[in-house]
Amino acid sequence: MLVVASVGAVACGGAVSVLHKQGKPTGEGPAELAVKNGSGQSIEKLYVAKTDAVDQAREAGYGPGSAADQALWGEDKLGNAGIPEGQTWNGLELLPARYDLLLIGHDRREQLVKHLDLHSGGRYVLEVNDDWTMGR
């Protein structure tokens, strides 16, 4: 099990999100990532970007909501679906790499989960807990 803290852990004192590996990665194909919502509210939006790109954008001074920030995160992976509290969404297949996930709750608070290290043919569940902040 790999524990991944979100950005607001110190400020809010909420429970951090945790990445669970489901068995041993096969070494072939994309990684599968499910998101289990235990955050206390519905997750309305989910964005994914490679960790290196997020770190470079921060160093370059790209602010949240800027055009460069929006280009970095791309499209909402949930579309109009959302993830209700207590539900699991099985919708991501990603190439092996290190990723950051940006989650937006129904009250517009954010949770940034960093450094998810996904391997070829791996199956993972990100357990999202109640570590919400008011911004990045």
N, C-alpha and C positions, 0 to 999 in steps of 0.2 A: 504494500500500500504506500502511495506517495501522497504526502500532505502538501497542499498548495494554498498559501495564504492569499487572500485578496488584499487590494491596496488599502482599504479603510479599516483594517483589523485593529490597529492601535487607537484610532480616533473613536470608533463606535463600540468596541468591546464585544461585538457579536461573534457568533461561532463561525470559524473559517470554513470555506468550501474545501472538499477533499476529492481527489482523483483516485478511483479504485481500478486496479488492473484486473480484468476478468480472464484468468489463465495466462499462459505464456504466448507472446506474439509468434506467429508462424513464420515471419520474415518475408511474406509475400503479400502483395496487394496493399490497398489503403488501410488505414486504421479506422475503426468504427468507434464513434463517441456518442454515448447517450447522456442526456442531462436529466437528472432527478431533482425536482424542485421541492426542497424542504425549507424554503426561505421565509415562509410566513405570508407570502403574497404571490399573485400570479406574475410570471415573467412575460413581459409583452414583446420584447425584442432581444435578439441574440446576434452578436457580431463576432467574427473570427478574423484574426490577423496573425501573421508570423511574429513571434517575439522579437526577432532582430529588427524587423521593420517598425514595430511599435517603439522600441528603444531608440532607434535612429530618428524617428519623428519627434520624440520627446526632446532629444538632444538638439534637434534643429529648431525647436521652439514652436512646433505646431500646436495650437490650442484646441481644446475640445470644441467641436462644432464648426471649425474652420473648413474650408473647401479641401485642404490637404488632409485633414483628419477624416473627413467623410470619405475621401478617395481611399485612404488607408484601410478603413473598416469595411467598406463596400456595402453590399445589400444585407438587409435583415434576413437571417437564415430561417426565421420562423414564418415569414410572410404575415398572414393574418391569423395564424393558429394560436400563438401564445402557449405557455405551459402553465396550467392551473396548479395551485398549491397541492402538493402531495402526488403529482403525476410525473411520469417519466416520458421524455421525448426521445425517440430513436431516429435521428435524422441527419447525422453528420458522418460523412466518409471523407477523410483527409489524408493527403500524402504524408509520409513520415516526416516529422519536423517538430520543432518546439513552437507552440501556439499560445496566444493570449485570447481570452474570451471576454467580451464586454456584454454584460447583461443589464437590461433596463426593466425595472419593476413597474407595476401599474401606477405607482405614485411618482414615477419619473426618477426615482433614486437609481443609482448605478452600483454595479459590482464588477470590478475588474479582476479577473483571475489570471495570474501570470504563470508562464513557464510550464505549460502542459507538454510533457515530453512524450510524443506519440510515436510508436514503432510500427513498421510494416506488419500487417496482419494482426495487429493488436486489437483487443476489445476493451473499452474503457467506459466507466460510468463516472461522470462528474456529479457529485452530490453537492448541490448548491444550498448553503445554509443562510442564516439571517445576517450576514455581514454587509449590510447596505450602507452606502454613503450618499452625500448630497452632490457629489461630482468627482471628476477625476482629479 
